[in-house]
């Protein structure tokens, strides 16, 4: 299994470089790399025994592959494959597909790493690949959005690197468990870097503008898998070190509430999805032991939604309420929206039940409010007007879209089987009541509400200032 693991890590990078040599096979090679990742996770779920690899010594690479990582890796494989298929008949060049598979490989590496230096390298490669994809259209706007993301990411990772050095100073090891004996400053610095990479709480307010202004396939990758590269290490730290578990859970509740507060008032479809990503990352962190399953269902939902809103005639909900969209597009929106709201028969139902069963008593109220806010937010999609599609011969781009969406939404249906124990009357009542409350609140209050929340903290200079404030907060939390 060791040899297979090393081949799996190296394969996407080899494929990426081969695409440059054989550009005519770009789509096929990139899709092959994504499928290989999906096949690799099968033994992780079957044997249930973690794979721990120590390469070289304490200065070397430490890898941990287990079912928790398996959920994240499977998410990466399915989302990447769907994006490649979605773009199959577009005019994107071999450079685009090479960057997609290189991003895929670096995300896999981040999911596998369990030492801070290897994780640092993987996260930096993710930043570069993400920047190149964001800036791919080469417009002034896309280049600025990409540079803004890169600057924020690099500044956060400088803090992280200092924290990693402090961990080594205390334990002569870079492994995650080294945080147990490290100074509070090390915990604060490392967590700041991971919070920023994961789009968590105010450190993640770079995310809405970046995801909303990127092309839809890139937004699908960013929200579906890229932010999770900063989330999984936080889950591992919470599971390894009991004292860090309350900190991670607290950020989970805070992030869920912050994201959903903005989402319920948002009038732009892509910004709503971006703020929802912030909120849903909070759900993943709120119950670290079961965060992997929630990450899988969220990645499938959010990717399908970002790909689908690109088919809408407008990004503005006010304009969409006055137009009739094709019914098949509306159905795709409804299925994804039902899942993320926690409706039965879809993967999101089991994920929400599993998460809410594993939160602590002090988290109950906050997570219930966030769940209602999620139902309110996605009622905006569910209740959009629609009509039967005018019959026409589907184009190649439409065919690619439906194949990609079938992979993502089909994954939600199959994932529904994973936690079949959730289907009891008691479990079904709460999410249905939550959704009903959310829909009623949407119709009575939020449908016509015109509240514009400030975007002050999304400005570049304020993002950096928030990092400083978060560092102080994390320091005192680490001491406590």
N, C-alpha and C positions, 0 to 999 in steps of 0.2 A: 504493500500500500504506500510505502514511502516513495518508491520510484514513481508510482502512478501520480502521487500528489505533486511531486516536483515537475513532472511532465505537464500536469494540469495547470500549474502556475505559469510555466514558461510558454505554453502553447499560444495563448492570445498575443503575446508579444512577438513570437515568431510569425504568426499569421499576419500581424500588422505590418511587419517588414516585408513579408512575401508579397503583400498587396501592392507595395511600391514597385516591386520587380515585375509583377504580373497584374497590372491594373485592370485587364479585361475580366479577370475572375474575382474582382473586389467583393461583390455581393455574396457570391457563393462561399468564398473563403471566410468572410466575416460571419456569415450565418453558421458555418461549420464550427467556428470557435465558440459561438454561443451555445450550440447544441452540445458540444463537448462538456461544457460546464453543467448543463442540465443532467447529463448522464453521470457525471462524477458524483453528484450528491446522493445517488441511489444507495450506494453502500453505507453512506453516513446515516441514513434513516433506517436501513435494515439492521446493521450490526449494533447501533446505539452506543458503541464504545468509542470514546474520544481518541483521536489520533494526535499525539503530542510528539513533535519533532524538534530536536535541539541540534542545530547545524553549527559546527565549530564549537565555540565556548560561550562565555557570558557576553563577549563582544559580537557574537554571531546572531543568527536568526532563530527565533523561537516561533513555531507554528502550532496552532491548536485548531483541529477540525472536529466538530461535533454536531449533533442535530441542531443546536442553536445557530451555528454558522451555516448549517445546511439550508435553513429557511431563507437566510439572506442571499446565499449563493444562488439558490433556485430563483429567487426574485430577480436577481441580476441577469440570469440566463434568459428567463421568459421575457422580461422587459426589453433586453437588448435584441433578442430575436424578433420581437414584435416591431420594434423601431426599424430594424433593417428591412423587414418585409414591407412595412409602411412606405419606406423610401425607395422600394425596389424599382419602380418605373419613373422615378423623378430624374432630374438632370444633375444630381449630386455626383461629384467626382470620386475617384479612388481615394483621394486625400480624406474625404469625409468618412468613408467606411473604415479606413485605416485608423483614424482617430477614435471611432466608435469602439472598435475591438481593442485598441490600446487602453481606452478608458475602462472597458469591461475587465481587462486583465488586471489593471491596477486596483480596481474595486475588489476583485476577488482576492488579491494579495492583502488588501487592508482587512478583509473579513477573516483571513487566515492568521494574520500576525498576532502574536501575544507578547511582543516586546516593543518598547516605545520607540526605539531607533528604526527598526524595520517598518513600523507603522508610520513613522514620520516620512520615510522615503516614499511609501505607497501613497500617502495623502498628498505629498507634493506632486507626484506624477499625475494624480487625479486632478489637481488644480490646473496643471499645464494642459492636459487633454481637454478638460472642461472649457478652459479659456479658448482654445482653438476651435472648439465646436460652437461656442457662443458667438465668436467673432467670424464664423465661417461665411456669412453673407457679405462681409467686408464693407458694410456701410459704416458711416461715422458713428451712428447710434449703437450698432452691435459691437463695434470695437471698444467704445467707451464702457458699455455694460460688461464686456469681458474683462477689460482692464480693472474696472471697479471690483469685480469679483476676485480677480487675481491679487489685487492689493490687499483687500480685506483678509483673504485667505492666508497670504504670506505673512502679514503682521501677526495674525493669530498663531501661526505655526512657529514664529520666532519665540513667542511666549512659551509655547509647548516645548520647544527644543531646550530652553533653559530649564524647564521643569524636569525633562528627561535626564539632563546632566545632574541635577540635584538628587534624583532617585538613584542614579549610579553612585554618586558620592556617598550616599547613606548605606547602600547595600552591595556595591560592587556588582550590580546586575541591572539590566534594563527591563526585566520581565515585569508584567503588570502587578504581580504580587509584591513587588518591591515598594509599592505605594504604602504598604502597611507600616513600614518603619521610616518613611520619608518625612521630611519637614512639611508643615502646613503650606509653606510657599510652593513646594513641588506639586502638591495636590491642586492648589489654586491655579497654577500656571498651566498644568496639563489639562485640567478640566476646562479652562478658558479656551484653549485651542480646540478641544473636541466639541464644546458647545457651539463655537462659531462654525466649525465644519459641518455640524449636524443641523444647523438652522434652529437652534434651541433658545428659547426665551428671547430677551432683547439682543443677545449676541447674534441671533439669526435673522435680524431684520434686514439683512442684505438680500434675503431670499425672495421676497415678493417681487421686487423690481426685476431681479435677474431672471426669475422663472417666467414672469409675465412678458418680458420683452424678447426672450429668446424664441427661436423657431419652435414650433410645436413638438417635433421629434426630440429636440434637445431639452425642452421643458419636461417631456415625458421621462427622459433619462435622469435629469437633475432631481425631479421630485420622486421618481420611482425608486432610484437606487443610489445616486451620488450622495445625498445627504445622509444616507444610512451608514456610510463609511465612518462617520463620526459618532454614530449612535451605538453600534455594536460594541466598540471598546468601552463605552460607558456602562453598558449592560454587564460586560465581563468584570469590570472593576466592582460593580455593585454585588455581583454574585461571589466574587473572590474575597472581598473585604467587607465584613458585616457593617463596619462603621460608616462606609460610604453609601450603603443602601438607602438610608433616609434622604441623603442629599440628592441622589439620582431621582428618587420618587418625588421629592419636592419640586425639582425642576420639571418633572413630567406633568404634574398638576398645573404648575404655573404656565408652562408652555401651551398646554391644552386650552387653558382659559384665555391666554393672550391671543392665540391664533384665531379662536372661534369668535372672540369679541370683534375683531376686524372683519372676519368673514361674513358675519350676519348683516353687516351694513354695506358690504362691497357691491358696487354696481357693475364692475368689469369681470367678465367670466374668468379670464386667466389669472387676475389678481385674487379672485375668490379662491380658485384652486391652489394658488401659492400660499395664501394665508391658511387654508385648510391643511396644507402639508405641514406647516408649523404646528398646528393643533394636533394633527395625527401623530407626529413625532412624539408629542407629549404622552399620547396613549401608549406608545411603545415603551417609553421610559417609566411609566407609572407602575408597571408590574414586570420587573426585569426578567423573572424566570420564564415568562410566557411571551416575551416581546418579539420573539422570532416569528411566531405564527401571525401576529398582528402586522408585523413588517411585510410579510408576504402578501396578505390580502390588501394592505394599503398600497403597496407598489403596483399591484395589478389594477386596482381601481383608478389610482391617480394617473397612471400612464394612459389607460384607456380614455379617461376624461380629457386629458390634454390633447390626445390625438383626435378626439371627436369634436371638441370645440373649434378646431381648425376648419371644420366643415360647416360651421354656422355662418350665416350672412353678416353677423355683427358680433362684437365683443360686449356690447352694452345691453344689459338686461332690459332697460326701458324700451330699446328698439326691438329686441327679440320678442317682447310681449305683444308687439303690434304686427308681427309677421308670423306666417305659418311655415314651420320647418318640415322637411320630409319625415314621415312617421318612423321610418326605419332608423334614422339618426336619433330621433326622440327616444325610441325604445332602447338604443345603446346607452343614452344618457340616463334613462330611468333605471336600467339594470345596475349600472355602476353606482348611481346615487342611492338606490335601495341597499346595496351591499355596504357602503360606507356608513349609512345610517343605522345599520344593524338589523335589516329585515331578514326574517327566516328564509331558508332555502338557498342562501348565498354565503360565501365564505366569511363575509364581514360579520354575520350574525354570531357564528361560533367564536370568532376572534374577540368580539366585544364581550360576550358572555364570559369567556376564559379570562380576559383582562379584568373585568369588574369583579370576578370571583377571587382574584389574587391581589386586589388592592387592599390597603390597610384601612381601618375604620376612619382615620382622620382624612383619608382621600375620597371617601364616598361622595360627599356633597359636591366637591369640586368636579369630579369626573362625571357625575350625573348631570350637572349643569352644562359641562362641555359636550356631553352626548346630545342633550336637547338642542344646544347651539348648532351642532352638526346637522341635525334633522332640519332646523330652520334654514341653514345655509343651502342645503341641497334640495329643499322644496322649491327654490328658485328655478332649478332645472326641471324638476318633475312636473311643475304646473305651467310650463311654457306651451303655447298653442302649437298644434301640429296638424298635418293633413296627410292623406295617402300620397305616396310618391308618384309623380307623373312618370309613366312607363317610358323608359328609354334604355337603349343599349348601354350597359355599364362600361365605363372607360377602364383602362388598365390601372389607373391610379385608384379608382373606386374599388376595384377588385383587391388590390394590395391592401387598402384600408380595411376592408371587411375580413380578410384573412388575418391581419394583425389584431383586429378587435376580437375576432373569434378565439385567438390564442389567449388573450387577456381575460375576457369574460368567461370563456370556457374554463380557465384556471380557477376562477372564483367558484364555479359550480362544483368542480372536482374537489377544491379545498374544503368545501362544505362537508365533505365526508370525513375529514380528519378528526373533527371533534363532534362526532355524531351523538355523544352523550349529552350534548347541550339541548337536545330536543326533548324537553319536558315542558309540561304546561306552565310550571312556575318560571322557568327560564324564558319562555316565549312571551309571557305577559309583560314583563318589565320593558324590553325593547319596543314592543308594540305600543305600549302606553307612552314611552318616551317619544317615539315618532309621531304619535297622535298629538301630543302636547306641542311638539315642534311645528307641525303643520298648522294647528290652530293659531299658535302665536304668529306664524308667518302671515296667515290670512288677516288676522285682526290687527297686527301691529307692524310687522316688518315689511310687508308687501309694498306699502306706500311710504314707509319711513325714508326720510331724506337727510340722514345724518352723515356728514363727512368727517371721518376721524382724521386726526393730523398725520401727515407723512413726515413730520420733522425728524423722527429718529431713523428714517430710511436714507437721509442724506449722508454722503460719504464721511464728512468730517464728524458728524454725530455718531456714526457707527463706530469710529475709532474711540470717541469719547466714552461710549457705552462700554467698550471693552475695559477701559480703565476702572469704571465703576463696578463692573462685574468682577474684576480681579480683586478689588477690595472686599466685595461681598463674599466671594469664594474663599478668601483668606480667613475671614471670621467664621464662616461655616466649617472650614477645615479644623480650625482651632476648637470650635464647639464640639 
